[in-house]
């Protein structure tokens, strides 16, 4: 065998021996990492099951609390709304529209009672876009608030599962 080939072969053998010697600790470290990752996955799965069990067991009570909170907020809303001058003016405007119908109905009844041909015009209702616009804006804000709440719930679950 050529001297250069022999030297190269010896060098390859020496490096292989070193690589084998160094790969054993690396293999051990990789095995430990894999074991730790599996343990963490198991721990998280267990915590997720605990969290989900708690959510499933308590959702009715949480819904009841949310419903009561909603009713209380609705009452506060109507109390605050009733005290607003612009709302009182709007109520007065819509009330006048309804009062107009009473006047027209009474006039129709009077003409019929007198045997006259009914000449009283029909009530002309106009669309009330104010309420639609108000509801549209309200729903937009409500969804934004609910979305924030949903994200808080998802974060709470993630944090619970990830906790040590």
C-alpha positions as CSV (number, residue, x, y, z in Angstrom):
1,X,0.0,0.0,0.0
2,X,1.2,3.4,-0.8
3,X,2.5,5.4,2.2
4,X,0.2,8.3,1.5
5,X,-2.8,6.0,1.3
6,X,-1.8,4.4,4.6
7,X,-1.4,7.7,6.3
8,X,-4.8,8.9,5.1
9,X,-6.5,5.6,6.1
10,X,-4.9,5.9,9.6
11,X,-6.1,9.5,9.9
12,X,-9.7,8.5,8.8
13,X,-9.7,5.6,11.4
14,X,-8.4,8.0,14.1
15,X,-11.1,10.6,13.3
16,X,-13.8,8.0,13.2
17,X,-12.7,6.8,16.6
18,X,-12.9,10.4,17.9
19,X,-16.3,10.9,16.2
20,X,-17.6,7.7,17.8
21,X,-16.3,8.9,21.2
22,X,-18.0,12.3,20.8
23,X,-21.2,11.0,19.4
24,X,-22.0,8.9,22.5
25,X,-22.6,12.0,24.7
26,X,-24.5,13.7,21.9
27,X,-26.7,10.6,21.5
28,X,-27.3,10.6,25.2
29,X,-28.1,14.4,25.2
30,X,-30.5,13.9,22.3
31,X,-32.2,11.0,24.1
32,X,-32.6,13.1,27.2
33,X,-34.0,16.0,25.2
34,X,-36.5,13.6,23.5
35,X,-37.5,12.2,26.9
36,X,-37.9,15.7,28.4
37,X,-40.0,16.8,25.4
38,X,-42.3,13.7,25.7
39,X,-42.6,14.4,29.5
40,X,-43.6,18.1,28.7
41,X,-46.1,17.0,26.1
42,X,-47.6,14.5,28.7
43,X,-47.7,17.2,31.3
44,X,-49.4,19.7,29.0
45,X,-51.9,17.1,27.9
46,X,-52.7,16.3,31.5
47,X,-53.1,20.0,32.3
48,X,-55.2,20.5,29.2
49,X,-57.5,17.7,30.3
50,X,-57.7,19.3,33.8
51,X,-58.5,22.7,32.4
52,X,-61.1,21.3,29.9
53,X,-62.7,19.2,32.7
54,X,-63.0,22.3,34.9
55,X,-64.5,24.3,32.0
56,X,-67.0,21.6,31.1
57,X,-68.0,21.3,34.8
58,X,-68.4,25.1,35.5
59,X,-69.7,26.5,32.2
60,X,-73.3,26.6,33.4
61,X,-72.4,28.7,36.5
62,X,-70.2,30.9,34.4
63,X,-73.0,31.4,31.8
64,X,-75.5,32.2,34.7
65,X,-73.1,34.8,36.0
66,X,-72.6,36.3,32.5
67,X,-76.4,36.4,32.0
68,X,-77.0,38.2,35.3
69,X,-74.2,40.6,34.5
70,X,-75.8,41.2,31.1
71,X,-79.2,41.9,32.7
72,X,-77.7,44.4,35.2
73,X,-75.8,46.1,32.4
74,X,-79.0,46.4,30.3
75,X,-80.8,48.0,33.2
76,X,-78.0,50.5,33.8
77,X,-78.0,51.2,30.1
78,X,-81.7,52.0,30.0
79,X,-81.5,54.1,33.1
80,X,-78.6,56.1,31.7
81,X,-80.2,56.3,28.3
82,X,-83.5,57.6,29.7
83,X,-81.7,60.5,31.3
84,X,-80.1,61.7,28.1
85,X,-81.8,64.8,26.5
86,X,-81.2,63.6,22.9
87,X,-82.9,60.3,23.8
88,X,-85.9,62.1,25.3
89,X,-86.2,64.2,22.2
90,X,-86.1,61.1,20.0
91,X,-88.7,59.4,22.2
92,X,-90.9,62.5,21.8
93,X,-90.4,62.4,18.0
94,X,-91.3,58.7,17.7
95,X,-94.2,59.2,20.2
96,X,-95.6,61.9,18.0
97,X,-95.6,59.5,15.0
98,X,-97.6,57.0,17.1
99,X,-100.0,59.6,18.4
100,X,-100.6,60.6,14.8
101,X,-101.9,57.0,14.2
102,X,-104.3,57.4,17.1
103,X,-105.7,60.6,15.6
104,X,-106.1,59.1,12.2
105,X,-107.8,56.0,13.6
106,X,-110.2,58.1,15.6
107,X,-111.0,60.2,12.6
108,X,-111.7,57.1,10.5
109,X,-114.0,55.7,13.2
110,X,-115.8,59.1,13.4
111,X,-116.4,59.2,9.6
112,X,-117.7,55.6,9.7
113,X,-119.9,56.4,12.6
114,X,-121.4,59.3,10.8
115,X,-121.8,57.2,7.6
116,X,-119.4,59.3,5.7
117,X,-117.0,58.0,3.0
118,X,-113.6,57.6,4.7
119,X,-111.3,60.3,3.5
120,X,-108.7,60.0,6.3
121,X,-105.3,59.1,4.8
122,X,-103.4,56.1,5.8
123,X,-100.5,56.5,8.2
124,X,-97.2,56.8,6.3
125,X,-94.4,55.2,8.3
126,X,-90.9,56.2,7.6
127,X,-88.0,53.9,8.2
128,X,-86.2,54.5,11.4
129,X,-82.6,54.3,10.4
130,X,-81.5,55.8,13.6
131,X,-82.2,52.7,15.6
132,X,-80.6,50.5,12.9
133,X,-77.4,52.6,12.9
134,X,-77.3,52.6,16.6
135,X,-77.8,48.8,16.8
136,X,-75.1,48.3,14.1
137,X,-72.6,50.3,16.0
138,X,-73.6,48.6,19.2
139,X,-73.1,45.1,17.8
140,X,-69.7,46.1,16.3
141,X,-68.5,47.3,19.7
142,X,-70.1,44.2,21.5
143,X,-68.3,41.8,19.1
144,X,-65.0,43.7,19.7
145,X,-65.5,43.3,23.4
146,X,-66.5,39.6,23.1
147,X,-63.5,38.9,20.8
148,X,-61.2,40.4,23.5
149,X,-62.9,38.2,26.1
150,X,-62.4,35.2,23.8
151,X,-58.7,35.9,23.4
152,X,-58.4,36.3,27.2
153,X,-60.0,32.8,27.6
154,X,-57.6,31.3,25.0
155,X,-54.6,33.0,26.8
156,X,-55.8,31.7,30.2
157,X,-56.0,28.2,28.8
158,X,-52.5,28.4,27.2
159,X,-51.1,29.9,30.4
160,X,-52.7,27.2,32.5
161,X,-51.4,24.4,30.3
162,X,-47.9,25.9,30.1
163,X,-47.6,26.7,33.8
164,X,-45.0,24.7,35.8
